[in-house]
Amino acid sequence: MDSSQFTTEPSSNDAVGRDSTVSDVPGLRSPTSGDDRAPLMFDVIIAGCGPTGAILAAELRLHDVRVLVLEKETEPVSFVRIVGLHMRSLELMAMRGLLDRMREHGRQRPAGGFFAAINKPAPQGLDSAHAYLLGIPQPVVVRLLEEHATQLGAQVRRGAAVADFRQDDEGVTVELASGGTPASEGVAGGGGEQLRSRYLVGCDGGRSTVRKLLGVGFPGEPSRTETLMGEMEVGVPREEIAAKVTEISRTNKRFSLGPFGDGAYSVVVPAAGVSDAGDVSNLGDRAKPPTLEDFKQQLRTVAGTDFGVHSPRWLSRFGDATRLAERYRVGRVLLAGDAAHIHPPTGGQGLNLGVQDAFNLGWKLAAQIRGWAPRTLLDTYQAERHPVAEDVLDNTRAQMELLSTEPGPQAVRRLLTELMDFDEVNRCLIEKITAIGIRYDFGEGPDLLGRRLPDIDVKHGHLYGLLHRGRGLLLDRTERLTVGGWSDRVDYLADPTAALDVPCVLLRPDGHVAWIGDDQQDLDDHLSRWFGKPAD
């Protein structure tokens, strides 16, 4: 690999770049002097090897970016928790050739019933080849994505946590915590090994050390309610459980108890109050886990019986805290996944939102490092993803209100249940939850501009099979256009039979439509906008 790939300076609009100094950038601490700086060891260090961090590492490796992933846990989590991959995440997995691996370990269920657990089937004709939910154990998702990243050449280092960092005009010096314990409450640690990279990305969860050290605000609402969730065995017949669950679920939408497999049951029950953990809003934050006795007490309170629960496999709690980082980037440090946003798990959007952050950021950060990024490309990460997170936070707030047992929210829930019989309402809500309705603002143009392109039929197969390398793609039904000097980063397919109702489309590596038309000069302008200057 040519070392010149790793010596590219940031573009001039970088918060830390040729035209600015660290003192110009809010939230940054003074760098070490040039003589004291360690040599650049990596292009990107990622804090956190959950789904977001792992897929980001893989996306960067598709472009030969040197990546190190730091994970504070020495071993993967031992408990099994089922998560759901929604349509857009399934499409992204298909774009990188990962979907078949995921499906081997998951269970498909029909799309529908996502919004506030209102039991309505999905509308007919959803615009996706993957119109279903894939339930899959989260440790399996993490393992498969980590394997994918390491097979592409990413390095993963377990038992390593960020304690502090300093950024300067050339890179970021990351200091590791002694013994793998991260800094607490944004207070810098110290005394550990030092690593150096061009960029640092915090994918380290809702209590992100990177975000706190960066000084980025995390406004929102603390938890008002908490819910207990776990897997355990029961001591009463299945028929008795089913009857009781049917009775309670008519009025209490935060209660469920159902068979999980291998003799275990999944249990979800409202907690007695909000714990000292405070802002625990996602299941990944495992501070102060509940006890089996907590479950028994709450089951007796809600159901009048504890169902003889015993032998727990895992126990957790989550709240409805809702927060969004004020910025996704300060200089050479970026945030993604739960480090950038937290919200209740209602609708199952959290993991999906983080994975989609990673697909949006990966190719842009790689372009910045490889030296062909247009001046404002990296800034579009926040411009595109921050509004998406705002929308997810709003819809989870609404869903939590609809789960309340109070008369007002219950009346609204009944009204919405009736409205969802209208196809347009049902379709709008399911496209919102599954993220297939996202349209980025690329300026004026047809409705397809800025949207993701479904996995349409093309000659010799399907569209997503052409996107495994993480490059752009020009799909040309006219057979007259060319990608010219951008062929090192954009692929080309001439196919007059492609299932499109427009002449040509330019796709970004994340599958979103960046241009529609049939004019070569107009195409070249948009190639420059998204993929920089053509090669000589």
C-alpha positions as CSV (number, residue, x, y, z in Angstrom):
1,M,0.0,0.0,0.0
2,D,1.4,3.4,-1.0
3,S,2.2,5.4,2.1
4,S,1.1,8.5,0.4
5,Q,-2.5,7.4,0.9
6,F,-2.0,8.2,4.6
7,T,-0.4,11.7,4.4
8,T,-3.4,13.6,3.0
9,E,-4.2,16.8,4.9
10,P,-7.8,17.6,5.8
11,S,-9.7,19.8,3.4
12,S,-9.7,23.5,4.3
13,N,-13.2,23.4,5.8
14,D,-12.1,20.9,8.5
15,A,-12.5,22.4,12.0
16,V,-8.8,21.6,12.4
17,G,-7.0,22.1,9.2
18,R,-4.7,24.2,7.2
19,D,-6.7,27.4,7.6
20,S,-7.3,27.1,11.4
21,T,-5.6,26.3,14.6
22,V,-6.7,24.3,17.6
23,S,-7.4,27.6,19.5
24,D,-10.0,28.5,16.9
25,V,-12.1,25.4,17.6
26,P,-14.5,25.3,20.6
27,G,-14.2,22.4,22.9
28,L,-10.6,21.6,22.1
29,R,-7.6,21.4,24.4
30,S,-4.2,22.5,23.6
31,P,-2.1,20.0,21.6
32,T,1.2,18.7,22.5
33,S,4.0,20.4,20.6
34,G,5.0,19.0,17.3
35,D,8.3,17.6,18.7
36,D,6.4,15.6,21.3
37,R,3.8,14.1,19.0
38,A,3.9,10.3,18.5
39,P,4.0,9.2,14.9
40,L,0.7,8.5,13.2
41,M,-0.1,4.8,13.8
42,F,-3.6,4.7,12.3
43,D,-5.9,6.7,10.1
44,V,-8.9,6.2,12.4
45,I,-9.3,5.0,15.9
46,I,-12.9,3.9,16.8
47,A,-13.9,3.7,20.5
48,G,-16.4,0.9,20.9
49,C,-16.9,-2.4,19.0
50,G,-20.7,-2.7,19.1
51,P,-22.6,-2.9,15.8
52,T,-21.9,0.8,15.0
53,G,-18.2,0.7,15.6
54,A,-17.8,-2.7,13.8
55,I,-19.6,-1.7,10.7
56,L,-17.8,1.6,10.6
57,A,-14.5,-0.2,10.7
58,A,-15.5,-2.4,7.9
59,E,-16.7,0.5,5.7
60,L,-13.3,2.3,6.2
61,R,-11.4,-0.9,5.4
62,L,-13.2,-1.1,2.1
63,H,-11.2,2.0,1.2
64,D,-7.8,0.8,2.6
65,V,-8.0,3.0,5.7
66,R,-5.9,1.9,8.6
67,V,-8.4,1.3,11.5
68,L,-8.1,0.3,15.1
69,V,-11.2,-0.4,17.2
70,L,-10.9,-0.1,21.0
71,E,-13.4,-2.1,23.1
72,K,-13.3,-1.7,26.9
73,E,-14.9,-5.2,27.4
74,T,-12.4,-8.0,27.5
75,E,-15.0,-10.5,26.2
76,P,-18.2,-10.2,24.2
77,V,-21.4,-10.1,26.3
78,S,-22.5,-13.5,27.5
79,F,-26.2,-13.0,27.6
80,V,-28.4,-13.3,24.5
81,R,-30.8,-10.5,23.7
82,I,-32.8,-10.5,20.5
83,V,-32.8,-7.4,18.4
84,G,-34.6,-6.6,15.2
85,L,-33.0,-5.5,12.0
86,H,-35.5,-3.3,10.1
87,M,-35.8,-3.0,6.3
88,R,-33.2,-0.3,5.7
89,S,-30.6,-2.1,7.8
90,L,-31.3,-5.3,5.9
91,E,-30.8,-3.5,2.6
92,L,-27.5,-2.1,3.8
93,M,-26.4,-5.6,4.9
94,A,-27.4,-6.8,1.4
95,M,-25.3,-4.0,-0.2
96,R,-22.2,-5.4,1.5
97,G,-22.9,-9.1,1.0
98,L,-23.7,-9.7,4.7
99,L,-27.4,-10.4,4.6
100,D,-27.2,-14.1,4.0
101,R,-24.9,-14.5,7.0
102,M,-27.4,-12.6,9.2
103,R,-30.4,-14.6,8.0
104,E,-28.7,-17.9,8.9
105,H,-28.8,-16.9,12.5
106,G,-32.1,-14.9,12.6
107,R,-35.8,-15.4,12.3
108,Q,-37.9,-13.5,9.9
109,R,-41.3,-12.1,11.0
110,P,-43.8,-10.0,9.1
111,A,-43.3,-6.2,9.1
112,G,-46.0,-4.5,11.1
113,G,-47.0,-3.7,14.6
114,F,-43.9,-1.6,15.1
115,F,-45.4,1.7,16.0
116,A,-46.3,1.8,19.8
117,A,-47.0,-1.9,19.5
118,I,-50.3,-1.2,17.7
119,N,-51.1,-4.5,16.1
120,K,-51.7,-3.5,12.4
121,P,-50.3,-5.5,9.5
122,A,-47.9,-3.8,7.1
123,P,-49.5,-2.1,4.0
124,Q,-49.3,-4.0,0.7
125,G,-46.5,-3.2,-1.7
126,L,-43.8,-1.8,0.5
127,D,-41.0,-0.6,-1.7
128,S,-38.3,-3.1,-0.5
129,A,-37.1,-6.5,-1.4
130,H,-36.6,-7.1,2.3
131,A,-40.0,-6.1,3.7
132,Y,-39.7,-8.0,7.0
133,L,-38.1,-7.8,10.4
134,L,-35.1,-10.0,11.1
135,G,-35.0,-11.0,14.8
136,I,-31.4,-12.0,15.7
137,P,-29.4,-12.3,18.9
138,Q,-27.4,-9.1,19.4
139,P,-24.1,-10.9,20.3
140,V,-24.4,-12.7,16.9
141,V,-24.8,-9.3,15.1
142,V,-21.7,-8.0,16.8
143,R,-19.7,-11.1,16.1
144,L,-20.6,-11.2,12.4
145,L,-19.9,-7.5,12.0
146,E,-16.6,-7.7,13.9
147,E,-15.6,-10.8,11.8
148,H,-16.4,-8.8,8.7
149,A,-14.3,-5.9,9.8
150,T,-11.3,-8.0,10.8
151,Q,-11.5,-10.1,7.6
152,L,-11.2,-6.8,5.7
153,G,-8.1,-5.9,7.8
154,A,-9.4,-3.9,10.8
155,Q,-7.6,-4.4,14.1
156,V,-9.8,-4.9,17.2
157,R,-8.2,-4.5,20.7
158,R,-10.3,-5.7,23.6
159,G,-9.8,-4.5,27.2
160,A,-8.8,-1.1,26.0
161,A,-10.7,2.1,26.8
162,V,-10.2,5.7,26.0
163,A,-9.1,7.8,29.1
164,D,-8.2,11.0,27.4
165,F,-7.3,12.5,24.0
166,R,-5.8,15.6,22.5
167,Q,-6.3,16.8,18.9
168,D,-4.1,19.1,16.9
169,D,-3.7,20.2,13.3
170,E,-2.4,16.8,12.2
171,G,-4.2,14.2,14.2
172,V,-5.5,12.9,17.6
173,T,-3.4,11.5,20.4
174,V,-5.5,8.9,22.3
175,E,-4.5,7.9,25.8
176,L,-5.8,4.6,27.1
177,A,-7.0,3.9,30.6
178,S,-4.9,1.8,32.9
179,G,-6.6,-1.6,33.3
180,G,-9.2,-0.8,30.6
181,T,-11.3,1.4,32.9
182,P,-12.6,4.5,31.0
183,A,-12.6,8.0,32.3
184,S,-15.7,8.9,34.3
185,E,-18.1,11.8,33.8
186,G,-15.9,13.4,31.3
187,V,-12.9,13.7,33.7
188,A,-9.7,12.9,31.9
189,G,-7.9,9.8,33.0
190,G,-4.2,9.4,32.3
191,G,-1.1,7.4,32.7
192,G,-1.9,4.8,30.0
193,E,-0.5,3.9,26.6
194,Q,-0.7,6.6,23.9
195,L,-1.9,6.0,20.4
196,R,-2.1,8.4,17.5
197,S,-4.4,8.6,14.5
198,R,-5.7,11.1,12.0
199,Y,-9.3,10.9,13.4
200,L,-11.2,9.5,16.4
201,V,-14.8,8.3,16.3
202,G,-16.7,7.7,19.5
203,C,-19.1,4.7,19.1
204,D,-18.9,4.1,22.8
205,G,-22.5,4.2,23.8
206,G,-24.9,6.5,25.6
207,R,-22.4,7.2,28.4
208,S,-19.8,8.0,25.8
209,T,-16.4,8.9,27.3
210,V,-15.4,10.4,23.9
211,R,-18.4,12.7,23.9
212,K,-17.9,13.9,27.5
213,L,-14.2,14.6,27.0
214,L,-15.0,16.4,23.8
215,G,-17.4,18.7,25.7
216,V,-20.3,18.2,23.3
217,G,-23.7,19.0,24.9
218,F,-26.2,16.2,25.2
219,P,-29.5,17.9,25.8
220,G,-32.8,16.2,26.2
221,E,-35.0,14.6,28.9
222,P,-33.9,12.3,31.7
223,S,-35.8,9.1,32.3
224,R,-39.3,9.4,33.7
225,T,-40.1,5.7,33.7
226,E,-38.1,2.5,33.6
227,T,-38.9,-0.9,32.4
228,L,-37.4,-4.2,33.5
229,M,-36.5,-6.7,30.8
230,G,-34.9,-10.2,31.0
231,E,-35.0,-13.9,30.1
232,M,-35.8,-16.5,32.7
233,E,-37.7,-19.7,33.3
234,V,-41.2,-19.9,34.7
235,G,-43.0,-22.3,37.1
236,V,-46.6,-22.2,35.8
237,P,-48.3,-23.8,32.7
238,R,-48.1,-22.0,29.4
239,E,-51.9,-21.8,29.2
240,E,-52.1,-19.9,32.5
241,I,-49.5,-17.4,31.3
242,A,-51.2,-16.8,28.0
243,A,-54.6,-16.1,29.7
244,K,-53.0,-13.6,32.1
245,V,-51.0,-11.9,29.4
246,T,-54.0,-11.4,27.2
247,E,-55.9,-9.9,30.1
248,I,-53.2,-7.5,31.2
249,S,-52.1,-6.4,27.7
250,R,-55.5,-4.9,27.0
251,T,-54.5,-1.9,29.2
252,N,-50.8,-2.2,30.0
253,K,-48.7,-2.0,26.8
254,R,-45.4,-2.1,28.7
255,F,-46.0,-5.7,29.9
256,S,-45.2,-8.8,28.0
257,L,-44.3,-12.4,28.9
258,G,-43.8,-14.9,26.2
259,P,-41.8,-18.1,25.3
260,F,-38.3,-17.4,24.0
261,G,-37.1,-20.9,23.3
262,D,-35.1,-23.6,25.2
263,G,-37.5,-23.3,28.1
264,A,-36.9,-19.6,28.7
265,Y,-39.4,-16.8,28.7
266,S,-38.9,-13.1,27.7
267,V,-40.2,-10.9,30.5
268,V,-40.9,-7.2,30.1
269,V,-42.6,-5.4,33.1
270,P,-42.7,-1.7,34.3
271,A,-40.2,-1.0,37.1
272,A,-41.2,0.4,40.4
273,G,-39.6,3.8,39.7
274,V,-36.6,5.4,38.2
275,S,-33.3,4.1,39.5
276,D,-30.2,6.0,40.4
277,A,-28.9,5.0,36.9
278,G,-30.9,8.0,35.7
279,D,-30.3,8.3,32.0
280,V,-30.3,4.6,31.1
281,S,-32.3,4.6,28.0
282,N,-31.0,1.8,25.9
283,L,-30.3,-1.8,26.7
284,G,-26.6,-1.5,26.0
285,D,-26.1,0.6,29.2
286,R,-26.0,-2.2,31.9
287,A,-25.4,0.0,35.0
288,K,-27.1,-1.3,38.1
289,P,-28.9,-4.3,36.7
290,P,-32.1,-5.4,38.5
291,T,-32.3,-8.5,40.5
292,L,-34.7,-11.5,40.1
293,E,-36.5,-10.3,43.2
294,D,-37.2,-7.0,41.5
295,F,-38.8,-8.9,38.7
296,K,-40.9,-11.0,41.1
297,Q,-42.1,-7.9,43.0
298,Q,-43.1,-6.1,39.8
299,L,-44.8,-9.1,38.3
300,R,-46.9,-9.5,41.5
301,T,-47.8,-5.8,41.4
302,V,-48.8,-5.8,37.7
303,A,-50.1,-9.4,37.2
304,G,-51.0,-10.5,40.7
305,T,-48.5,-13.4,40.4
306,D,-44.8,-13.8,39.8
307,F,-45.4,-16.8,37.5
308,G,-42.8,-18.7,39.6
309,V,-39.9,-17.1,37.6
310,H,-36.5,-18.5,38.3
311,S,-33.1,-19.3,36.7
312,P,-32.6,-15.9,34.9
313,R,-30.3,-15.8,31.9
314,W,-29.9,-12.1,31.9
315,L,-31.6,-9.1,33.6
316,S,-31.6,-5.5,32.4
317,R,-33.5,-2.2,32.7
318,F,-34.1,0.6,30.3
319,G,-35.6,4.1,30.7
320,D,-37.1,6.6,28.4
321,A,-34.3,9.2,28.5
322,T,-34.1,11.0,25.2
323,R,-31.0,13.0,24.3
324,L,-29.3,14.2,21.1
325,A,-25.7,15.4,20.8
326,E,-25.5,19.1,19.8
327,R,-22.7,18.3,17.3
328,Y,-21.6,15.1,15.7
329,R,-18.1,16.5,14.9
330,V,-15.5,18.7,16.5
331,G,-12.4,18.9,14.5
332,R,-11.0,15.4,14.0
333,V,-13.3,13.8,16.5
334,L,-16.7,12.4,15.5
335,L,-19.6,10.7,17.2
336,A,-21.9,7.9,16.0
337,G,-24.6,5.6,17.3
338,D,-25.7,5.8,20.9
339,A,-22.8,8.2,21.6
340,A,-24.7,10.7,19.5
341,H,-28.3,9.9,20.4
342,I,-30.2,7.9,23.0
343,H,-33.9,7.1,23.1
344,P,-36.3,4.4,24.4
345,P,-36.2,1.1,22.4
346,T,-39.9,1.5,21.4
347,G,-40.1,0.5,17.8
348,G,-36.7,-1.2,17.8
349,Q,-34.9,1.7,16.1
350,G,-31.7,2.2,18.2
351,L,-29.3,-0.4,16.7
352,N,-30.6,0.3,13.3
353,L,-30.1,4.1,13.7
354,G,-26.4,3.5,14.7
355,V,-25.7,1.1,11.9
356,Q,-27.1,3.6,9.4
357,D,-24.9,6.4,10.9
358,A,-21.9,4.2,10.2
359,F,-22.8,3.6,6.6
360,N,-23.3,7.3,6.1
361,L,-20.0,8.3,7.7
362,G,-17.7,5.5,6.6
363,W,-17.2,6.4,2.9
364,K,-17.1,10.1,3.7
365,L,-14.4,9.8,6.3
366,A,-12.5,7.4,4.0
367,A,-12.7,10.0,1.2
368,Q,-11.3,12.6,3.5
369,I,-8.3,10.4,4.5
370,R,-7.7,9.2,0.9
371,G,-7.6,12.8,-0.3
372,W,-10.4,13.0,-2.8
373,A,-13.2,14.3,-0.6
374,P,-14.9,17.5,-1.8
375,R,-14.5,20.4,0.6
376,T,-17.8,20.0,2.4
377,L,-18.3,16.2,2.2
378,L,-17.5,15.3,5.8
379,D,-19.8,18.1,7.0
380,T,-22.7,16.3,5.3
381,Y,-22.5,13.6,7.9
382,Q,-24.1,15.8,10.5
383,A,-26.2,17.7,8.1
384,E,-27.9,14.4,7.0
385,R,-27.9,12.2,10.1
386,H,-28.7,14.8,12.8
387,P,-32.2,15.4,11.4
388,V,-32.8,11.7,11.1
389,A,-32.0,11.2,14.8
390,E,-34.3,14.2,15.7
391,D,-37.1,12.4,13.9
392,V,-36.4,9.1,15.6
393,L,-36.4,10.8,19.0
394,D,-39.7,12.5,18.3
395,N,-41.4,9.3,17.2
396,T,-40.1,7.4,20.2
397,R,-41.4,10.2,22.5
398,A,-44.8,9.8,20.8
399,Q,-44.8,6.1,21.1
400,M,-43.9,6.2,24.8
401,E,-46.9,8.5,25.4
402,L,-49.1,6.0,23.6
403,L,-48.0,3.3,25.9
404,S,-49.2,5.2,29.0
405,T,-52.1,3.7,30.9
406,E,-53.6,7.2,31.5
407,P,-57.0,8.0,30.0
408,G,-55.8,10.7,27.6
409,P,-53.0,8.8,25.9
410,Q,-55.2,5.7,25.7
411,A,-57.9,7.8,23.9
412,V,-55.2,9.0,21.4
413,R,-54.0,5.4,21.0
414,R,-57.5,4.3,20.1
415,L,-57.9,7.1,17.6
416,L,-54.5,6.4,16.0
417,T,-55.4,2.7,15.8
418,E,-58.5,3.7,13.7
419,L,-56.4,6.0,11.5
420,M,-53.9,3.3,10.8
421,D,-56.6,1.5,8.8
422,F,-56.0,4.2,6.2
423,D,-53.1,2.9,4.0
424,E,-51.4,6.3,3.8
425,V,-51.1,6.6,7.6
426,N,-50.0,3.0,8.1
427,R,-47.4,3.3,5.3
428,C,-46.1,6.6,6.6
429,L,-45.5,5.2,10.1
430,I,-43.9,1.9,9.0
431,E,-41.6,3.7,6.5
432,K,-40.6,6.1,9.4
433,I,-39.8,3.2,11.8
434,T,-37.9,1.1,9.2
435,A,-36.0,4.1,7.7
436,I,-37.0,3.4,4.1
437,G,-38.8,6.7,3.9
438,I,-35.6,8.8,4.5
439,R,-34.9,11.5,2.0
440,Y,-31.7,13.5,2.4
441,D,-31.9,17.1,1.2
442,F,-29.7,17.2,-2.0
443,G,-31.5,20.3,-3.4
444,E,-34.3,20.6,-5.9
445,G,-35.1,17.6,-8.1
446,P,-37.4,14.6,-8.5
447,D,-38.7,12.9,-5.5
448,L,-36.3,10.0,-5.9
449,L,-33.3,12.4,-5.5
450,G,-31.8,11.9,-2.0
451,R,-33.8,8.7,-1.4
452,R,-32.3,5.2,-1.2
453,L,-32.8,3.1,-4.4
454,P,-34.4,-0.3,-3.7
455,D,-32.7,-3.5,-4.8
456,I,-34.0,-3.4,-8.3
457,D,-33.4,-6.0,-11.0
458,V,-30.4,-5.3,-13.3
459,K,-28.8,-7.4,-15.9
460,H,-27.1,-10.5,-14.5
461,G,-28.7,-10.0,-11.0
462,H,-29.7,-7.4,-8.5
463,L,-28.5,-3.9,-7.9
464,Y,-27.2,-4.4,-4.3
465,G,-24.8,-7.1,-5.6
466,L,-22.9,-4.3,-7.4
467,L,-22.3,-2.3,-4.2
468,H,-20.3,-4.8,-2.2
469,R,-17.1,-2.8,-2.6
470,G,-18.5,0.4,-1.1
471,R,-18.0,2.5,-4.2
472,G,-20.3,4.8,-6.0
473,L,-22.3,3.5,-9.0
474,L,-23.6,5.1,-12.2
475,L,-26.5,3.1,-13.6
476,D,-26.9,4.2,-17.2
477,R,-30.0,3.1,-19.1
478,T,-28.9,5.3,-22.1
479,E,-25.6,3.6,-22.6
480,R,-24.1,7.0,-23.5
481,L,-22.6,8.3,-20.3
482,T,-19.2,7.7,-18.6
483,V,-17.7,8.1,-15.2
484,G,-14.4,9.1,-16.8
485,G,-11.7,10.2,-14.3
486,W,-13.8,9.1,-11.4
487,S,-13.5,5.4,-12.3
488,D,-11.2,4.8,-9.3
489,R,-14.1,5.5,-7.0
490,V,-17.3,5.1,-9.0
491,D,-18.4,1.9,-10.9
492,Y,-20.4,1.9,-14.1
493,L,-23.2,-0.3,-15.4
494,A,-24.8,0.3,-18.8
495,D,-28.2,-1.5,-18.7
496,P,-31.1,-0.3,-20.8
497,T,-33.3,-3.0,-19.2
498,A,-32.7,-1.8,-15.5
499,A,-36.0,-1.5,-13.6
500,L,-35.9,2.3,-13.5
501,D,-38.4,4.9,-14.8
502,V,-35.6,7.5,-15.2
503,P,-32.7,7.5,-17.7
504,C,-29.7,7.3,-15.4
505,V,-29.0,7.5,-11.7
506,L,-25.7,8.1,-9.7
507,L,-25.6,6.3,-6.4
508,R,-23.5,7.1,-3.5
509,P,-21.8,4.2,-1.6
510,D,-24.6,4.2,0.9
511,G,-27.2,3.6,-1.9
512,H,-28.8,7.0,-1.9
513,V,-29.5,8.7,-5.2
514,A,-27.1,11.6,-5.8
515,W,-28.2,12.5,-9.3
516,I,-30.8,11.8,-11.9
517,G,-30.6,12.7,-15.6
518,D,-29.0,12.0,-19.0
519,D,-26.6,14.9,-19.6
520,Q,-22.8,14.2,-19.3
521,Q,-21.9,17.7,-18.2
522,D,-24.5,17.7,-15.5
523,L,-23.3,14.3,-14.4
524,D,-19.7,15.5,-14.2
525,D,-20.8,18.4,-12.0
526,H,-22.5,16.0,-9.6
527,L,-19.6,13.5,-9.7
528,S,-17.4,16.5,-8.6
529,R,-19.9,17.4,-5.9
530,W,-19.9,13.9,-4.3
531,F,-16.6,12.3,-5.4
532,G,-14.2,15.2,-5.7
533,K,-11.9,16.1,-8.6
534,P,-11.3,13.4,-11.3
535,A,-8.0,11.6,-11.4
536,D,-5.4,12.9,-13.8
